[in-house]
Amino acid sequence: MPEAIELGGHDALVIVDVQKDFLPGGKLAVARGDEVVPVLNRYIELALSKGMAVYATRDWHPPNHISFKERGGPWPPHCVVDTEGAQFADDLLLPSSAVIISKGWKENEDTYSGFQGTDLDQKLRSAGIQRLLIGGLATDYCVLNTVKDALRLGFGVFLLTDAIKAVNINPEDGKKAQEEMISLGAIPVKWDVLKRSN
């Protein structure tokens, strides 16, 4: 874990899929997924104080999305367009300036990465962003794939290890996903490290 990271306008915070259906009580709940919200709020406050842009990805599925069990997919229906479950967590303090990235909106295309089938890469490059701070839900699916694509596309990635939670269909999935992201080049950081540096 790095000793010091100075943040600025070439960095961006990317919050992955912190939506009601992924929180306890939701249709595809991540255990203790709500615990990422207050931590992410601290990161949002820090990002805004450093002149950083904030991006928030969301699943935005049609009612008959290919990932749903009724169509042979692995998941129960979740984050259907314009439903309560697709909304961001009530306590997530997204600024009005946050850029919302909708993914998984094509009926026959399953996506986990915030980059797949979206204009996130284009928006980041247009804004001159070089490094990303990434946290959210879930470690072993959408966070993992968003981080992998970010690294593949040449962005520096800080993985906010205190602001992610895993589905853990298998008990070690989250741990393995975190190890994979780090092995590919993501730098694990926590709030206290960033706060000390900034």
N, C-alpha and C positions, 0 to 999 in steps of 0.2 A: 504494500500500500504506500503511495507516494507521501512524502513529507509535506509538500506544499504544492498547491495548484492555484494559480491566479486566473480568475475568470474575467471575461469581458465580452465585448460585442461580437466576437467571432465564435462564441460558444452559444449553444442553445440547449434548453431543457426539453426533453421529449418524454411525455407522460403517456404510457401505453394502457389503453383500455380500462380505465378505472370507472367502470360502469356498474349500475345497480345489479344487473343480472349476475355479475361476478362477485358480488359482496354477499356475506351471510344473509340467507333468506331469499337470494336471487335464484333464477332458474338454472344457473351453472355456477354455483357458489364456489369460490376459492376459500379454503379454510383460513380464517383470520385475515382475509383480504382487506377488510376495513382498516386494519392496522397500518396500511401503507399511507392512508389519507393524511393524517396529521404530519407524518414525516415529509410527504410530498409538499404539503403546504409550506413547510419551512424552506424547502428547496425553491418553491415558487417565489417566496419573499426574497430569498437571496438572489435568484436570477434577475428579478426586476430591479433590485438595488444595484446590480452590476451591468444593467443595460442589455441583458440577454433576452432573446425571444423565447416564448413558450409555445410549444406545439403539443397537442393532445390527440392521440389516435383513438378511434372507436370502431368497434364492430357495428355494422349498419346493414343488417341482413334483410332480404326480402322474406316473406312468410314461408316460402317453400325452398329455402336455401339448401344447397347440396350437402352441407355439413350436418344437417339435421337428421335424426334417426329415421324419421318417416321416409327419407330418400336414401337410406342406407349409410348415412354418415355416422360419426361417433358421438354426436352431442345432442342433447335435448334442444328444442327451439330456444333461442336466446338472442337478446339484443336485436329484436325485430324493429325495423324502421318505425320511428314515431311512437314506440311503446314506452311505458314507464321504465322497463328494464334496460332499455337502450340509453337512458339518460345517464349523465355523469353522476358520480356520488354527490349527494346533497352537500356534504361537508367539504368537498374539494373546492378550494378557492381559486378557480381558474380566473385569470384577469380577462377583461373584455377584449384585450389585444391578442389573446391566445388564438393560434391558428388551429382549426379543427380539421383533422384528416380522417375521412370516412373510408373504411375498407370492408371488403367482403360484401359489397353491394350488388355484385353480379350473381344472378341466380345459380349459375352452373360453374362457379369458380370459387374454390375454397382458398382462403388466404389467412396467413398468420402474421406475416410481416407488415409493418406500417408502410413499407416501401412498395409492396407488391400491388400493382394495379392502381396506384395513387400517384399524385404529383409531389410527394414529400421531397424526393431527391431534388427535383427542379426548384422547389420553393427554398430549400436550404441553400442551394448553390446561388440562387438569385440574391439571397440575403447575405452572401459571403460567409456562411457558417462553415467552420472547419472541424469543430469538436462538439460532441453531443454528450449530455448527461442523460442517461436513460434509466427510468424506473417504471414500476406499475405492475400490471397483471397480464398473464401469469408467467412466472419465471421460465417454466418449461415449455411454453408454447409461443405466445405473441412477443414476450420480451426477448426470448432466445432468438427468434427468427428476425426480429427487428434489429437486434444487435448484430447478428451475422451479416445481414444485408448492409448495414451501416459500415461495417468494417470492410466488406467486399467492395463497397463503393468509394472507399478511401477516407472516410471520416475517422477522426480519433473518437474513441468511446470511453467514457467513464461509466461504469456500471454501479448504480446506487444500491449497494447490497443491503442497506437497511430500509429500502423502499420497494422491495419486491416480495411476492409470495407465490408459491407453486401450487399447481393442481395436485401433483404427486399421485397420479393413478398408480404408479409403482412408487414405493416409499422413498427411493433415492433419486427420483426424476429431477427434482429441483436442484439438488446438490450436483448431479451430473451436468445439468444444463449450465449451472454457474461455472463449473470447472471447464466446460467446453468454451464458453464465451471468453474466459480468461486466457485459455490456451490459444485462442485465435487472436488475442491482442487487446481485449477489453481490459481496462484498468479498474480494479475494484476500489471503490471509495465509500466512505461513510460521512455522515453529517459533521461529526466533530473535526474531521480532517479539513473539509472544505471551509468550515466556519473559522478555524484557526488561520487558514490561508487568506481569508477575505474579510 
